[in-house]
Amino acid sequence: MKMKKPDPRIFQLTLEKLGCPPEECVYIDDRRYNLEAAQALGMDTVLFNSRNVPYGGKAVTGFGELADMLAGR
């Protein structure tokens, strides 16, 4: 494919392969810069913030917290 995050094309290709609209998808990453491309396409995003970096969006610090967040989505 010769593309990698945060290239927006990889997110678009993934959406096409899944057959899902972006608003039905949640993208989770531990790098803030990777979230921006997914957000630009309309995906919901969550920062897996195990390093406790400042971030103003949705963030979790562990898998239990992530599971709870997704269950309540």
MDTraj code that builds the backbone (N, CA, C; nanometers):
import mdtraj as md
import numpy as np

residues = "MET LYS MET LYS LYS PRO ASP PRO ARG ILE PHE GLN LEU THR LEU GLU LYS LEU GLY CYS PRO PRO GLU GLU CYS VAL TYR ILE ASP ASP ARG ARG TYR ASN LEU GLU ALA ALA GLN ALA LEU GLY MET ASP THR VAL LEU PHE ASN SER ARG ASN VAL PRO TYR GLY GLY LYS ALA VAL THR GLY PHE GLY GLU LEU ALA ASP MET LEU ALA GLY ARG".split()
xyz = np.array([
    [0.0817, -0.1191, 0.0000],
    [0.0000, 0.0000, 0.0000],
    [0.0862, 0.1257, 0.0000],
    [0.2057, 0.1130, 0.0541],
    [0.3019, 0.2231, 0.0537],
    [0.2468, 0.3505, 0.1170],
    [0.1744, 0.3337, 0.2256],
    [0.1277, 0.4478, 0.3028],
    [0.1216, 0.4060, 0.4482],
    [0.1328, 0.5042, 0.5352],
    [0.1288, 0.4752, 0.6777],
    [0.0650, 0.5927, 0.7513],
    [0.0309, 0.5688, 0.8752],
    [-0.0247, 0.6752, 0.9577],
    [0.0784, 0.7862, 0.9700],
    [0.0384, 0.9079, 0.9668],
    [-0.0961, 0.9637, 0.9670],
    [-0.1505, 1.0014, 0.8291],
    [-0.1024, 0.9402, 0.7232],
    [-0.1530, 0.9685, 0.5884],
    [-0.3043, 0.9434, 0.5851],
    [-0.3849, 1.0444, 0.5535],
    [-0.5299, 1.0270, 0.5530],
    [-0.5791, 0.9162, 0.4595],
    [-0.5003, 0.8861, 0.3579],
    [-0.5424, 0.7822, 0.2627],
    [-0.5550, 0.6457, 0.3287],
    [-0.4736, 0.6169, 0.4287],
    [-0.4820, 0.4862, 0.4939],
    [-0.6116, 0.4734, 0.5729],
    [-0.6567, 0.5836, 0.6320],
    [-0.7837, 0.5822, 0.7039],
    [-0.9006, 0.5681, 0.6063],
    [-0.8925, 0.6397, 0.4936],
    [-0.9974, 0.6303, 0.3922],
    [-1.0043, 0.4888, 0.3355],
    [-0.8909, 0.4285, 0.3071],
    [-0.8880, 0.2923, 0.2553],
    [-0.9486, 0.1948, 0.3564],
    [-0.9150, 0.2128, 0.4821],
    [-0.9698, 0.1264, 0.5865],
    [-1.1213, 0.1386, 0.5929],
    [-1.1728, 0.2604, 0.5862],
    [-1.3180, 0.2801, 0.5870],
    [-1.3832, 0.2116, 0.4669],
    [-1.3216, 0.2237, 0.3509],
    [-1.3755, 0.1599, 0.2307],
    [-1.3757, 0.0082, 0.2458],
    [-1.2661, -0.0486, 0.2956],
    [-1.2571, -0.1943, 0.3127],
    [-1.3590, -0.2450, 0.4142],
    [-1.3801, -0.1679, 0.5208],
    [-1.4780, -0.2075, 0.6220],
    [-1.6214, -0.1835, 0.5764],
    [-1.6389, -0.0934, 0.4822],
    [-1.7729, -0.0586, 0.4366],
    [-1.8510, 0.0195, 0.5408],
    [-1.7788, 0.0962, 0.6204],
    [-1.8411, 0.1725, 0.7287],
    [-1.8267, 0.3220, 0.7045],
    [-1.9291, 0.3985, 0.7398],
    [-1.9113, 0.5440, 0.7356],
    [-1.8241, 0.5873, 0.8536],
    [-1.7495, 0.6940, 0.8379],
    [-1.6570, 0.7350, 0.9438],
    [-1.7241, 0.7643, 1.0774],
    [-1.8467, 0.8146, 1.0752],
    [-1.9129, 0.8490, 1.2004],
    [-1.9515, 0.7261, 1.2829],
    [-1.9395, 0.6067, 1.2260],
    [-1.9665, 0.4834, 1.2997],
    [-1.8377, 0.4166, 1.3502],
    [-1.7247, 0.4830, 1.3307],
    [-1.5960, 0.4245, 1.3667],
    [-1.5285, 0.5030, 1.4784],
    [-1.4547, 0.4299, 1.5600],
    [-1.3719, 0.4904, 1.6640],
    [-1.2280, 0.4496, 1.6358],
    [-1.1418, 0.5482, 1.6261],
    [-0.9999, 0.5214, 1.6048],
    [-0.9266, 0.5517, 1.7349],
    [-0.8466, 0.4563, 1.7803],
    [-0.7728, 0.4673, 1.9055],
    [-0.6240, 0.4583, 1.8743],
    [-0.5466, 0.5515, 1.9279],
    [-0.4025, 0.5522, 1.9033],
    [-0.3333, 0.6139, 2.0235],
    [-0.2056, 0.5851, 2.0371],
    [-0.1289, 0.6438, 2.1473],
    [-0.0472, 0.7643, 2.1020],
    [-0.0706, 0.8103, 1.9806],
    [-0.0019, 0.9285, 1.9274],
    [-0.1058, 1.0302, 1.8819],
    [-0.0961, 1.1498, 1.9376],
    [-0.1943, 1.2542, 1.9041],
    [-0.1969, 1.2866, 1.7557],
    [-0.0799, 1.2909, 1.6926],
    [-0.0752, 1.3296, 1.5515],
    [-0.1452, 1.2288, 1.4607],
    [-0.1563, 1.1040, 1.5018],
    [-0.2294, 1.0057, 1.4213],
    [-0.3805, 1.0259, 1.4320],
    [-0.4267, 1.0850, 1.5407],
    [-0.5698, 1.1067, 1.5591],
    [-0.6239, 1.2140, 1.4654],
    [-0.5435, 1.3109, 1.4314],
    [-0.5894, 1.4239, 1.3516],
    [-0.6446, 1.3828, 1.2158],
    [-0.5784, 1.2915, 1.1470],
    [-0.6259, 1.2478, 1.0146],
    [-0.7593, 1.1752, 1.0264],
    [-0.7740, 1.0917, 1.1279],
    [-0.8999, 1.0204, 1.1489],
    [-1.0123, 1.1178, 1.1820],
    [-0.9830, 1.2176, 1.2642],
    [-1.0823, 1.3189, 1.2995],
    [-1.1254, 1.3976, 1.1762],
    [-1.0308, 1.4298, 1.0890],
    [-1.0619, 1.5065, 0.9683],
    [-1.1591, 1.4327, 0.8778],
    [-1.1603, 1.2998, 0.8847],
    [-1.2533, 1.2206, 0.8037],
    [-1.3873, 1.2004, 0.8732],
    [-1.3983, 1.2447, 0.9982],
    [-1.5244, 1.2327, 1.0704],
    [-1.5302, 1.1173, 1.1685],
    [-1.4173, 1.0509, 1.1907],
    [-1.4144, 0.9407, 1.2867],
    [-1.4050, 0.9956, 1.4286],
    [-1.4649, 0.9241, 1.5227],
    [-1.4469, 0.9532, 1.6632],
    [-1.3077, 0.9026, 1.7008],
    [-1.2385, 0.9715, 1.7884],
    [-1.1025, 0.9300, 1.8240],
    [-1.0842, 0.9288, 1.9752],
    [-0.9934, 0.8428, 2.0188],
    [-0.9574, 0.8316, 2.1598],
    [-0.8057, 0.8183, 2.1672],
    [-0.7454, 0.8998, 2.2512],
    [-0.6024, 0.8884, 2.2752],
    [-0.5790, 0.7869, 2.3857],
    [-0.5006, 0.6832, 2.3570],
    [-0.4576, 0.5884, 2.4598],
    [-0.3367, 0.6541, 2.5251],
    [-0.3634, 0.7250, 2.6332],
    [-0.2682, 0.8187, 2.6907],
    [-0.1908, 0.7569, 2.8072],
    [-0.1164, 0.6529, 2.7806],
    [-0.0402, 0.5856, 2.8855],
    [0.0792, 0.6684, 2.9329],
    [0.1155, 0.7709, 2.8562],
    [0.2274, 0.8578, 2.8941],
    [0.1797, 0.9863, 2.9629],
    [0.0469, 0.9994, 2.9802],
    [-0.0123, 1.1158, 3.0480],
    [0.0310, 1.2494, 2.9879],
    [0.0244, 1.2599, 2.8565],
    [0.0557, 1.3863, 2.7907],
    [-0.0692, 1.4744, 2.7914],
    [-0.0522, 1.6051, 2.7916],
    [-0.1683, 1.6939, 2.7876],
    [-0.2476, 1.6717, 2.6588],
    [-0.3789, 1.6586, 2.6727],
    [-0.4653, 1.6363, 2.5561],
    [-0.6057, 1.6809, 2.5920],
    [-0.6685, 1.7555, 2.5035],
    [-0.8009, 1.8100, 2.5310],
    [-0.9167, 1.7241, 2.4860],
    [-0.8895, 1.6162, 2.4138],
    [-0.9976, 1.5316, 2.3627],
    [-1.0222, 1.4104, 2.4512],
    [-1.0945, 1.3145, 2.3964],
    [-1.1211, 1.1906, 2.4693],
    [-0.9905, 1.1144, 2.4876],
    [-0.9684, 1.0666, 2.6101],
    [-0.8449, 0.9945, 2.6388],
    [-0.8700, 0.8911, 2.7480],
    [-0.7934, 0.7845, 2.7410],
    [-0.7939, 0.6811, 2.8443],
    [-0.6490, 0.6497, 2.8784],
    [-0.6287, 0.5906, 2.9964],
    [-0.4922, 0.5570, 3.0363],
    [-0.4695, 0.4066, 3.0468],
    [-0.5738, 0.3274, 3.0241],
    [-0.5587, 0.1828, 3.0326],
    [-0.6713, 0.1109, 2.9602],
    [-0.6553, -0.0199, 2.9435],
    [-0.7529, -0.0986, 2.8680],
    [-0.8874, -0.1097, 2.9386],
    [-0.8874, -0.1170, 3.0702],
    [-1.0132, -0.1227, 3.1436],
    [-1.0950, 0.0033, 3.1224],
    [-1.0280, 0.1165, 3.1299],
    [-1.0942, 0.2452, 3.1067],
    [-1.1451, 0.2550, 2.9628],
    [-1.0670, 0.2037, 2.8682],
    [-1.1090, 0.2029, 2.7281],
    [-1.2331, 0.1171, 2.7094],
    [-1.2353, -0.0011, 2.7683],
    [-1.3511, -0.0888, 2.7568],
    [-1.4749, -0.0232, 2.8149],
    [-1.4600, 0.0433, 2.9281],
    [-1.5734, 0.1128, 2.9896],
    [-1.6231, 0.2249, 2.8995],
    [-1.5304, 0.3001, 2.8410],
    [-1.5694, 0.4101, 2.7526],
    [-1.6450, 0.3591, 2.6306],
    [-1.5923, 0.2541, 2.5693],
    [-1.6562, 0.2004, 2.4487],
    [-1.7905, 0.1365, 2.4793],
    [-1.8038, 0.0760, 2.5956],
    [-1.9311, 0.0142, 2.6335],
    [-2.0393, 0.1200, 2.6522],
    [-1.9997, 0.2383, 2.6965],
    [-2.0952, 0.3440, 2.7181],
    [-2.1176, 0.4317, 2.5985],
    [-2.0517, 0.4045, 2.4899],
    [-2.0588, 0.4866, 2.3679],
    [-2.1954, 0.4918, 2.3137],
])
top = md.Topology()
chain = top.add_chain()
for i, resn in enumerate(residues, 1):
    res = top.add_residue(resn, chain, resSeq=i)
    for name in ("N", "CA", "C"):
        top.add_atom(name, md.element.get_by_symbol(name[0]), res)
traj = md.Trajectory(xyz[None], top)
